[in-house]
Structure formats: C-alpha cells, structure tokens
C-alpha cells in the first residue's frame, strides 16, 4: 500500500511554501532547485506557483486527492518537511479539497458529528 500523501497533495496546493533562500541550490549546500523558486524578500524565496491566491506548487505532479507526488521530494524545502501527516496544516489542506481528516497514520478520523 502506498503512503497516503502519494494520493493527496493537498498541502502542495493550499499554502505558500516560503523558506530561506540558502535552501536553494543557487547557494552551496542548498538542495531545492533554484529554477523552481521565486524571490519573496531579499532573504526568502517561495516555490513557484505557491505565492498566489490559489497556490499550486510547480513541483506537484498528478492530481490533488487522486494521485499526487512531489517531483523533488528528496530535495524539498524545510517548510515542506515540517508538514506531518494528519497535523493541523495537513487536515486544513485536505478540507480545502473536500478530503476527510486523517490521523498521524493516515487513517480517516471519526466524524465529530456522527
């Protein structure tokens, strides 16, 4: 069975993904491809596609809620690494796409109204 994030991608299409410019590969030791970022401030960059009213990361492959994955998963920014399965940001993003809330194991949580 594949990980729940491999069929979700909601977090990649819900938030601005901004981080310190030193995480881009334009700086020695950086990993995030510089071609996929845009400047936000002199010290912050954002993943292309996320600094807009309806964010959608350029590295997101597939379709949210069906089959989605990060095209640079091993090189992703710290901001992306901080979102955990089933945390508040995860479930906020999932709700935006009509997906059920999940726990830290990727299991749908019981409906509070049931």
MDTraj code that builds the backbone (N, CA, C; nanometers):
import mdtraj as md
import numpy as np

residues = "UNK UNK UNK UNK UNK UNK UNK UNK UNK UNK UNK UNK UNK UNK UNK UNK UNK UNK UNK UNK UNK UNK UNK UNK UNK UNK UNK UNK UNK UNK UNK UNK UNK UNK UNK UNK UNK UNK UNK UNK UNK UNK UNK UNK UNK UNK UNK UNK UNK UNK UNK UNK UNK UNK UNK UNK UNK UNK UNK UNK UNK UNK UNK UNK UNK UNK UNK UNK UNK UNK UNK UNK UNK UNK UNK UNK UNK UNK UNK UNK UNK UNK UNK UNK UNK UNK UNK UNK UNK UNK UNK UNK UNK UNK UNK UNK UNK UNK UNK UNK UNK UNK UNK UNK UNK UNK UNK UNK UNK UNK UNK UNK UNK UNK".split()
xyz = np.array([
    [0.0845, -0.1191, 0.0000],
    [0.0000, 0.0000, 0.0000],
    [0.0881, 0.1241, 0.0000],
    [0.0557, 0.2221, -0.0838],
    [0.1355, 0.3431, -0.0901],
    [0.0956, 0.4382, 0.0228],
    [0.1848, 0.5289, 0.0532],
    [0.1623, 0.6266, 0.1593],
    [0.0476, 0.7198, 0.1204],
    [-0.0310, 0.7621, 0.2180],
    [-0.1478, 0.8472, 0.1946],
    [-0.1108, 0.9765, 0.1207],
    [0.0076, 1.0287, 0.1438],
    [0.0495, 1.1519, 0.0759],
    [0.0640, 1.1312, -0.0745],
    [0.0861, 1.0106, -0.1178],
    [0.1022, 0.9826, -0.2598],
    [-0.0296, 0.9897, -0.3358],
    [-0.1394, 1.0022, -0.2640],
    [-0.2676, 1.0184, -0.3322],
    [-0.3354, 1.1489, -0.2898],
    [-0.2641, 1.2328, -0.2183],
    [-0.3253, 1.3551, -0.1666],
    [-0.2702, 1.4787, -0.2371],
    [-0.1601, 1.5328, -0.1883],
    [-0.1007, 1.6520, -0.2468],
    [-0.1691, 1.7822, -0.2091],
    [-0.2677, 1.7755, -0.1200],
    [-0.3436, 1.8961, -0.0846],
    [-0.2553, 2.0043, -0.0232],
    [-0.1571, 1.9658, 0.0565],
    [-0.0717, 2.0673, 0.1192],
    [0.0082, 2.1438, 0.0136],
    [0.0413, 2.0784, -0.0963],
    [0.1190, 2.1405, -0.2038],
    [0.0352, 2.2376, -0.2869],
    [-0.0941, 2.2335, -0.2680],
    [-0.1835, 2.3202, -0.3442],
    [-0.2740, 2.4013, -0.2522],
    [-0.2210, 2.4326, -0.1329],
    [-0.3005, 2.5086, -0.0360],
    [-0.2269, 2.6245, 0.0299],
    [-0.0956, 2.6172, 0.0359],
    [-0.0187, 2.7144, 0.1131],
    [0.0958, 2.7737, 0.0319],
    [0.1386, 2.8939, 0.0720],
    [0.2630, 2.9471, 0.0153],
    [0.3768, 2.8713, 0.0811],
    [0.4676, 2.8232, 0.0011],
    [0.5832, 2.7489, 0.0506],
    [0.7032, 2.8426, 0.0420],
    [0.7258, 2.9190, 0.1483],
    [0.8386, 3.0113, 0.1510],
    [0.9431, 2.9612, 0.2500],
    [1.0685, 2.9937, 0.2209],
    [1.1795, 2.9461, 0.3022],
    [1.3033, 3.0305, 0.2747],
    [1.4035, 3.0151, 0.3571],
    [1.5293, 3.0880, 0.3471],
    [1.5964, 3.0568, 0.2134],
    [1.6421, 3.1603, 0.1438],
    [1.6993, 3.1425, 0.0102],
    [1.8184, 3.0471, 0.0086],
    [1.8850, 3.0309, 0.1221],
    [2.0010, 2.9423, 0.1313],
    [1.9676, 2.7947, 0.1127],
    [1.8386, 2.7610, 0.1133],
    [1.7989, 2.6229, 0.0871],
    [1.7958, 2.5915, -0.0622],
    [1.8053, 2.6949, -0.1464],
    [1.8044, 2.6703, -0.2908],
    [1.9445, 2.6303, -0.3361],
    [1.9500, 2.5569, -0.4465],
    [2.0808, 2.5111, -0.4934],
    [2.1628, 2.6217, -0.5593],
    [2.1121, 2.7455, -0.5555],
    [2.1914, 2.8602, -0.6000],
    [2.2996, 2.8923, -0.4977],
    [2.2860, 2.8342, -0.3778],
    [2.3797, 2.8546, -0.2685],
    [2.4462, 2.7204, -0.2383],
    [2.5773, 2.7174, -0.2186],
    [2.6429, 2.5899, -0.1856],
    [2.5755, 2.5223, -0.0658],
    [2.5424, 2.3966, -0.0813],
    [2.4764, 2.3206, 0.0246],
    [2.3253, 2.3204, 0.0142],
    [2.2693, 2.4094, -0.0672],
    [2.1244, 2.4133, -0.0866],
    [2.0791, 2.2983, -0.1746],
    [1.9541, 2.2577, -0.1594],
    [1.9046, 2.1434, -0.2358],
    [1.7868, 2.1751, -0.3276],
    [1.7041, 2.2711, -0.2928],
    [1.5846, 2.3000, -0.3719],
    [1.6278, 2.3622, -0.5050],
    [1.5863, 2.3045, -0.6180],
    [1.6269, 2.3612, -0.7473],
    [1.5880, 2.5091, -0.7599],
    [1.6879, 2.5935, -0.7818],
    [1.6649, 2.7375, -0.7906],
    [1.5674, 2.7728, -0.9030],
    [1.5615, 2.6933, -1.0063],
    [1.4697, 2.7190, -1.1183],
    [1.3233, 2.7069, -1.0753],
    [1.2992, 2.6448, -0.9592],
    [1.1618, 2.6244, -0.9122],
    [1.1204, 2.7228, -0.8039],
    [1.2050, 2.8233, -0.7765],
    [1.1713, 2.9203, -0.6721],
    [1.1633, 3.0602, -0.7303],
    [1.0956, 3.1479, -0.6562],
    [1.0885, 3.2892, -0.6927],
    [1.1125, 3.3715, -0.5665],
    [1.1732, 3.4898, -0.5801],
    [1.2012, 3.5721, -0.4623],
    [1.0740, 3.6274, -0.3997],
    [1.0765, 3.6344, -0.2662],
    [0.9663, 3.6951, -0.1905],
    [1.0199, 3.8198, -0.1201],
    [1.1331, 3.8070, -0.0554],
    [1.2042, 3.9177, 0.0089],
    [1.3525, 3.8971, -0.0229],
    [1.4397, 3.9860, 0.0230],
    [1.5819, 3.9627, -0.0020],
    [1.6349, 3.8303, 0.0567],
    [1.5675, 3.7765, 0.1565],
    [1.6162, 3.6547, 0.2201],
    [1.5231, 3.5347, 0.2064],
    [1.4021, 3.5561, 0.1571],
    [1.3056, 3.4475, 0.1419],
    [1.2727, 3.4230, -0.0045],
    [1.2534, 3.2959, -0.0363],
    [1.2033, 3.2563, -0.1677],
    [1.0798, 3.1708, -0.1439],
    [1.0037, 3.1506, -0.2495],
    [0.8859, 3.0634, -0.2417],
    [0.8897, 2.9688, -0.3610],
    [0.8328, 2.8522, -0.3422],
    [0.8205, 2.7608, -0.4546],
    [0.7311, 2.8276, -0.5579],
    [0.7697, 2.8208, -0.6825],
    [0.6892, 2.8789, -0.7905],
    [0.5491, 2.8193, -0.7859],
    [0.4517, 2.9040, -0.8050],
    [0.3126, 2.8627, -0.8046],
    [0.2448, 2.8715, -0.6696],
    [0.3224, 2.8914, -0.5621],
    [0.2596, 2.8954, -0.4297],
    [0.2379, 3.0361, -0.3771],
    [0.2986, 3.1355, -0.4386],
    [0.2855, 3.2730, -0.3912],
    [0.1754, 3.3443, -0.4696],
    [0.0563, 3.2887, -0.4631],
    [-0.0596, 3.3430, -0.5335],
    [-0.1859, 3.3072, -0.4563],
    [-0.2989, 3.3704, -0.4876],
    [-0.4220, 3.3446, -0.4119],
    [-0.4665, 3.1975, -0.4118],
    [-0.4453, 3.1266, -0.5212],
    [-0.4777, 2.9838, -0.5271],
    [-0.3479, 2.9075, -0.5507],
    [-0.2737, 2.8796, -0.4429],
    [-0.1419, 2.8194, -0.4571],
    [-0.1465, 2.6797, -0.5191],
    [-0.0445, 2.6506, -0.5974],
    [-0.0264, 2.5161, -0.6538],
    [0.1210, 2.5041, -0.6888],
    [0.1944, 2.4302, -0.6091],
    [0.3386, 2.4182, -0.6257],
    [0.3734, 2.3597, -0.7622],
    [0.4706, 2.4205, -0.8253],
    [0.5153, 2.3744, -0.9559],
    [0.5767, 2.2340, -0.9501],
    [0.6232, 2.1919, -0.8340],
    [0.6824, 2.0587, -0.8209],
    [0.5775, 1.9499, -0.7985],
    [0.4522, 1.9892, -0.7755],
    [0.3456, 1.8905, -0.7539],
    [0.3115, 1.8217, -0.8854],
    [0.3170, 1.6913, -0.8831],
    [0.2833, 1.6112, -1.0006],
    [0.1555, 1.5348, -0.9721],
    [0.0707, 1.5224, -1.0714],
    [-0.0539, 1.4482, -1.0541],
    [-0.1693, 1.5389, -1.0192],
    [-0.2715, 1.4778, -0.9626],
    [-0.3964, 1.5483, -0.9330],
    [-0.4272, 1.5376, -0.7836],
    [-0.4531, 1.6514, -0.7200],
    [-0.4820, 1.6556, -0.5766],
    [-0.5983, 1.5614, -0.5441],
    [-0.5773, 1.4796, -0.4416],
    [-0.6815, 1.3897, -0.3935],
    [-0.6928, 1.2592, -0.4693],
    [-0.6154, 1.2431, -0.5751],
    [-0.6234, 1.1206, -0.6534],
    [-0.4888, 1.0489, -0.6591],
    [-0.3952, 1.1084, -0.7250],
    [-0.2604, 1.0520, -0.7361],
    [-0.1658, 1.1702, -0.7485],
    [-0.0994, 1.2040, -0.6409],
    [-0.0138, 1.3216, -0.6396],
    [0.1184, 1.2888, -0.5724],
    [0.2224, 1.3560, -0.6174],
    [0.3521, 1.3379, -0.5553],
    [0.4377, 1.4615, -0.5813],
    [0.5416, 1.4742, -0.5032],
    [0.6352, 1.5849, -0.5170],
    [0.7457, 1.5424, -0.6131],
    [0.7657, 1.6214, -0.7165],
    [0.8689, 1.5914, -0.8148],
    [1.0098, 1.6108, -0.7628],
    [1.0246, 1.6764, -0.6475],
    [1.1577, 1.6977, -0.5893],
    [1.1596, 1.6513, -0.4432],
    [1.0856, 1.5499, -0.4110],
    [1.0651, 1.5072, -0.2724],
    [1.1946, 1.5024, -0.1916],
    [1.2972, 1.4399, -0.2422],
    [1.4231, 1.4292, -0.1669],
    [1.4941, 1.5633, -0.1528],
    [1.4602, 1.6604, -0.2364],
    [1.5242, 1.7917, -0.2349],
    [1.4348, 1.9003, -0.1777],
    [1.3165, 1.8637, -0.1287],
    [1.2161, 1.9616, -0.0857],
    [1.2659, 2.0499, 0.0284],
    [1.2014, 2.1637, 0.0417],
    [1.2388, 2.2644, 0.1411],
    [1.1982, 2.2232, 0.2825],
    [1.2578, 2.2894, 0.3796],
    [1.2257, 2.2632, 0.5206],
    [1.0781, 2.2882, 0.5488],
    [1.0195, 2.3872, 0.4842],
    [0.8777, 2.4181, 0.5043],
    [0.7929, 2.2962, 0.4715],
    [0.8255, 2.2273, 0.3647],
    [0.7512, 2.1070, 0.3248],
    [0.7754, 1.9931, 0.4242],
    [0.8967, 1.9827, 0.4710],
    [0.9323, 1.8749, 0.5651],
    [0.8621, 1.8919, 0.7002],
    [0.8181, 2.0149, 0.7300],
    [0.7540, 2.0423, 0.8591],
    [0.6075, 2.0028, 0.8643],
    [0.5463, 1.9754, 0.7508],
    [0.4061, 1.9319, 0.7497],
    [0.4051, 1.7816, 0.7740],
    [0.3324, 1.7394, 0.8753],
    [0.3236, 1.5981, 0.9091],
    [0.1862, 1.5437, 0.8738],
    [0.1819, 1.4184, 0.8364],
    [0.0553, 1.3517, 0.8067],
    [-0.0393, 1.3689, 0.9245],
    [-0.1590, 1.4180, 0.8974],
    [-0.2616, 1.4309, 0.9999],
    [-0.2491, 1.5504, 1.0916],
    [-0.1476, 1.6372, 1.0714],
    [-0.1392, 1.7544, 1.1588],
    [-0.2405, 1.8592, 1.1132],
    [-0.2473, 1.9706, 1.1848],
    [-0.3480, 2.0733, 1.1564],
    [-0.3369, 2.1268, 1.0139],
    [-0.2135, 2.1538, 0.9688],
    [-0.1967, 2.2058, 0.8325],
    [-0.2382, 2.1023, 0.7281],
    [-0.2044, 1.9775, 0.7517],
    [-0.2434, 1.8691, 0.6609],
    [-0.3950, 1.8635, 0.6478],
    [-0.4629, 1.8597, 0.7600],
    [-0.6084, 1.8455, 0.7565],
    [-0.6793, 1.9719, 0.7081],
    [-0.6205, 2.0887, 0.7306],
    [-0.6759, 2.2121, 0.6749],
    [-0.6691, 2.2064, 0.5225],
    [-0.5570, 2.1619, 0.4708],
    [-0.5409, 2.1498, 0.3254],
    [-0.6353, 2.0443, 0.2693],
    [-0.6467, 1.9324, 0.3369],
    [-0.7366, 1.8254, 0.2897],
    [-0.8811, 1.8744, 0.2850],
    [-0.9226, 1.9498, 0.3863],
    [-1.0600, 2.0024, 0.3902],
    [-1.0856, 2.0956, 0.2721],
    [-0.9861, 2.1707, 0.2335],
    [-0.9996, 2.2630, 0.1203],
    [-1.0379, 2.1882, -0.0075],
    [-0.9974, 2.0639, -0.0169],
    [-1.0261, 1.9820, -0.1358],
    [-1.1341, 1.8772, -0.1109],
    [-1.2045, 1.8920, 0.0012],
    [-1.3144, 1.8007, 0.0307],
    [-1.2691, 1.6616, 0.0712],
    [-1.1460, 1.6493, 0.1168],
    [-1.0932, 1.5201, 0.1605],
    [-1.1122, 1.5053, 0.3107],
    [-1.1363, 1.3854, 0.3597],
    [-1.1586, 1.3672, 0.5034],
    [-1.0312, 1.3910, 0.5848],
    [-1.0508, 1.4339, 0.7084],
    [-0.9384, 1.4496, 0.8004],
    [-0.8789, 1.3127, 0.8284],
    [-0.7471, 1.3108, 0.8533],
    [-0.6778, 1.1861, 0.8840],
    [-0.5960, 1.2026, 1.0112],
    [-0.5605, 1.0898, 1.0722],
    [-0.4723, 1.0948, 1.1890],
    [-0.3273, 1.0806, 1.1428],
    [-0.2349, 1.0721, 1.2380],
    [-0.0925, 1.0678, 1.2054],
    [-0.0506, 0.9406, 1.1310],
    [-0.1405, 0.8444, 1.1227],
    [-0.1123, 0.7206, 1.0489],
    [-0.1777, 0.7206, 0.9113],
    [-0.2479, 0.8288, 0.8792],
    [-0.3148, 0.8386, 0.7506],
    [-0.4522, 0.7750, 0.7490],
    [-0.5033, 0.7413, 0.8676],
    [-0.6343, 0.6781, 0.8799],
    [-0.7390, 0.7880, 0.8979],
    [-0.8488, 0.7827, 0.8218],
    [-0.9545, 0.8845, 0.8403],
    [-1.0016, 0.8885, 0.9849],
    [-1.0188, 1.0105, 1.0371],
    [-1.0648, 1.0267, 1.1752],
    [-1.2165, 1.0156, 1.1801],
    [-1.2695, 0.9728, 1.2938],
    [-1.4166, 0.9631, 1.3054],
    [-1.4795, 1.1009, 1.2897],
    [-1.5929, 1.1047, 1.2252],
    [-1.6654, 1.2300, 1.2055],
    [-1.7167, 1.2784, 1.3395],
    [-1.6842, 1.4014, 1.3747],
    [-1.7253, 1.4571, 1.5038],
    [-1.8778, 1.4676, 1.5156],
    [-1.9463, 1.4726, 1.4030],
    [-2.0920, 1.4872, 1.4053],
    [-2.1635, 1.3535, 1.4047],
    [-2.0910, 1.2443, 1.3923],
    [-2.1564, 1.1129, 1.3827],
    [-2.2104, 1.0665, 1.5145],
])
top = md.Topology()
chain = top.add_chain()
for i, resn in enumerate(residues, 1):
    res = top.add_residue(resn, chain, resSeq=i)
    for name in ("N", "CA", "C"):
        top.add_atom(name, md.element.get_by_symbol(name[0]), res)
traj = md.Trajectory(xyz[None], top)
